[in-house]
Amino acid sequence: MPDAAAFHLSASVRHRVAGFSLEAEFSIATAWTILFGPSGAGKSTLLRILAGLISPGEGQIHLNGRSLTDTNRKIAVAPGRRGIGFVTQQAALFPHLTARENIAFGIRHLSAGQRTERIEELLALFGAEPLAARKPAQLSGGERQRIALARALAPRPHFLLLDEPLAALDAASKQTLLAALRSLDVPALYVSHDLAEVWQEDAAVLVLDAGRIHAHGPAREVLAPHRDHLLRLLTTAR
């Protein structure tokens, strides 16, 4: 797995589309960072820019000292060559492939033995061994997300972008998968608009609203102004 201690991502991007303006400049070096903000804040747009799926109007993105995007120098590394895994709310699995074949898709360069070892490792991590021979149509939403996460992790990415892939899961399943992800020590940017979830995770937080970064720091400090509201939410949840 990548060395989380050596991780560093920096981005300074501007992008305008359909009346929406995104201007974000930040640098992160923590293994687990939450991108927090309301719906429509620009979270998904920012992740798609980091992944290379959207070219920003202008800006630069560097991952571990490597330039992935630089509009001034016309650098635009293709999504598949960035060393970034990307998982969204909708598990975009190949419908004609089994779960095992989906996980194997990005590691076809490995030997058959290495592929098998890696697939078995990830199926075990996500408790998905019984799903290996099933196709996506035979899986529940939560099961599809487990396979999507395994597929994103299979090539051993340097960085993960997680655009609320666990949003539709029940609390227990979500916590189980989050614990599995964090146990890997793969640096990740995890999107959430759930105040209670962010508070409980107590991770580093980037606050994005209306296309602008408003704060960056430890969750309990950044979200301190919302403390009373959060306590009411958590008390009600119990």
C-alpha positions in Angstrom: 0.0 0.0 0.0 1.1 3.6 -0.5 3.0 5.3 2.3 0.4 7.6 3.9 3.2 9.4 5.8 4.6 10.7 2.5 1.3 11.8 1.1 0.7 15.3 -0.1 -1.9 16.8 -2.4 -2.1 20.4 -3.4 -4.7 22.0 -5.7 -5.5 25.5 -6.9 -8.3 25.4 -9.5 -11.0 27.6 -11.0 -13.9 26.3 -13.0 -17.1 27.8 -14.2 -20.1 25.9 -15.7 -23.8 26.6 -16.1 -23.8 29.6 -13.7 -21.7 27.9 -11.0 -18.3 29.0 -10.1 -15.7 26.9 -8.2 -12.5 28.5 -6.8 -10.7 26.1 -4.5 -7.1 26.3 -3.2 -5.9 23.9 -0.6 -3.2 21.5 0.5 -3.6 18.3 2.5 -1.1 15.8 3.9 -3.4 13.9 6.4 -4.3 10.3 5.6 -8.0 10.8 6.0 -9.7 14.1 5.1 -13.4 14.8 4.9 -14.8 17.3 2.3 -17.8 18.7 4.0 -20.5 21.0 2.7 -24.2 21.2 1.7 -25.7 19.8 -1.4 -24.8 22.0 -4.4 -21.5 23.3 -2.8 -19.4 21.9 -5.6 -18.0 18.8 -3.8 -18.6 16.4 -6.7 -17.3 18.9 -9.2 -14.1 19.3 -7.2 -13.6 15.5 -7.0 -14.1 15.1 -10.7 -11.5 17.7 -11.4 -9.0 16.0 -9.0 -9.7 12.7 -10.7 -9.1 14.2 -14.2 -12.7 13.7 -15.4 -13.2 17.4 -15.7 -10.6 19.8 -17.0 -10.7 23.0 -14.9 -10.8 26.4 -16.6 -7.4 27.1 -15.0 -5.3 25.7 -12.2 -2.8 23.2 -11.0 -3.0 19.9 -9.1 0.0 18.1 -7.6 0.0 14.7 -6.0 3.1 13.6 -4.1 5.3 16.0 -6.1 3.9 15.0 -9.5 2.0 17.4 -11.6 -1.4 16.0 -12.7 -3.0 19.2 -14.0 -1.4 22.4 -15.0 -3.4 24.6 -17.4 -0.5 27.0 -17.9 1.8 24.2 -19.1 -1.0 22.2 -20.8 -0.5 19.2 -18.5 -3.5 17.0 -18.1 -2.7 13.4 -17.0 -5.4 11.0 -18.0 -7.7 9.7 -15.2 -6.3 6.1 -15.4 -2.7 7.3 -15.1 -3.2 9.5 -12.0 -2.8 6.8 -9.4 -6.2 7.8 -8.0 -9.2 5.6 -7.1 -12.6 7.2 -7.4 -15.9 5.8 -6.0 -19.2 7.6 -6.2 -22.7 7.0 -4.8 -23.6 5.0 -7.9 -21.4 2.0 -8.2 -20.5 2.1 -11.9 -19.7 -1.6 -12.2 -19.6 -3.3 -15.6 -23.0 -5.1 -15.8 -21.7 -8.0 -18.0 -18.8 -8.9 -15.6 -19.0 -10.7 -12.3 -17.9 -9.1 -9.1 -14.5 -10.9 -9.3 -14.1 -9.8 -12.9 -15.0 -6.2 -12.0 -12.3 -6.1 -9.3 -9.8 -7.7 -11.8 -10.4 -5.1 -14.5 -7.8 -2.6 -13.4 -5.1 -5.1 -12.6 -4.9 -7.1 -15.8 -1.2 -6.2 -16.0 -0.5 -8.5 -13.1 0.2 -12.2 -13.4 -2.8 -14.6 -12.9 -1.4 -15.5 -9.5 -1.0 -11.9 -8.4 -4.5 -11.0 -9.6 -6.0 -13.9 -7.7 -4.2 -13.0 -4.5 -5.2 -9.4 -4.7 -8.8 -10.1 -5.5 -9.1 -12.6 -2.6 -7.5 -10.1 -0.3 -10.1 -7.4 -1.1 -13.1 -9.7 -1.1 -12.1 -10.8 2.4 -11.5 -7.2 3.5 -15.1 -6.2 2.5 -16.7 -9.5 3.5 -17.7 -10.1 -0.1 -16.4 -13.6 -0.8 -19.9 -15.0 -1.4 -20.5 -12.3 -4.0 -17.5 -13.1 -6.2 -19.4 -15.0 -9.0 -22.5 -12.7 -9.1 -23.1 -10.0 -11.6 -24.1 -6.4 -10.5 -27.8 -7.1 -11.2 -27.7 -9.9 -8.6 -26.3 -7.6 -5.9 -27.9 -5.2 -3.5 -26.9 -1.6 -3.5 -24.7 -2.1 -0.5 -23.1 -5.1 -2.1 -22.4 -3.2 -5.3 -20.6 -0.5 -3.3 -18.4 -3.1 -1.6 -17.3 -4.4 -5.0 -16.8 -0.8 -6.3 -14.6 0.0 -3.4 -12.6 -3.2 -3.9 -12.2 -2.4 -7.6 -10.9 1.1 -6.9 -8.4 -0.3 -4.4 -7.2 -3.2 -6.5 -4.4 -1.3 -8.4 -3.1 0.1 -5.0 -3.8 3.8 -5.7 -1.8 6.5 -4.2 -5.0 8.4 -3.2 -8.8 7.7 -3.0 -11.6 10.0 -3.8 -14.8 8.9 -2.1 -17.9 10.8 -3.2 -20.4 9.6 -0.6 -20.2 5.9 -1.7 -21.7 4.8 1.6 -24.6 7.3 1.7 -27.3 4.8 1.0 -26.1 2.3 3.6 -27.4 1.8 7.1 -25.3 3.2 10.0 -23.8 -0.2 11.0 -22.8 -1.2 7.4 -21.3 2.3 6.9 -19.2 2.1 10.0 -18.0 -1.4 9.1 -16.9 -0.3 5.6 -15.3 3.0 6.9 -13.3 1.0 9.4 -12.1 -1.4 6.6 -11.1 1.6 4.4 -9.3 3.4 7.2 -7.4 0.2 8.2 -5.7 0.2 4.8 -3.9 3.5 5.5 -4.6 4.7 2.0 -4.9 8.5 1.9 -8.5 9.6 1.0 -10.7 12.5 0.5 -14.2 11.5 1.7 -17.2 13.6 0.9 -20.0 14.1 3.5 -22.7 16.5 4.2 -23.7 14.8 7.4 -22.6 17.0 10.4 -23.0 14.2 12.9 -20.9 11.8 10.9 -18.1 14.4 10.4 -18.1 15.2 14.2 -17.9 11.6 15.2 -15.1 10.8 12.7 -13.0 13.7 14.2 -10.8 13.8 11.1 -9.3 16.7 9.2 -12.0 18.6 7.4 -12.2 20.9 4.4 -15.4 22.9 4.4 -16.7 23.8 0.9 -19.7 26.0 0.3 -20.9 27.8 -2.8 -17.7 26.7 -4.6 -15.3 28.2 -2.0 -13.2 26.6 0.7 -14.3 28.3 4.0 -12.2 26.3 6.5 -9.6 23.6 6.9 -8.5 21.9 10.1 -9.5 19.3 12.7 -13.2 18.5 12.7 -13.8 19.6 16.3 -12.2 23.0 15.7 -13.7 23.7 12.3 -17.2 22.6 13.3 -17.1 24.2 16.8 -19.7 26.8 15.8 -22.2 24.0 15.1 -21.5 22.2 18.4 -24.9 22.8 20.0 -26.8 21.7 16.9 -24.7 18.6 16.6 -25.2 17.6 20.2 -29.0 17.9 19.7 -28.7 15.7 16.6 -26.7 13.1 18.4 -28.9 13.0 21.4 -32.0 12.6 19.2 -30.3 9.8 17.3 -29.7 7.8 20.5 
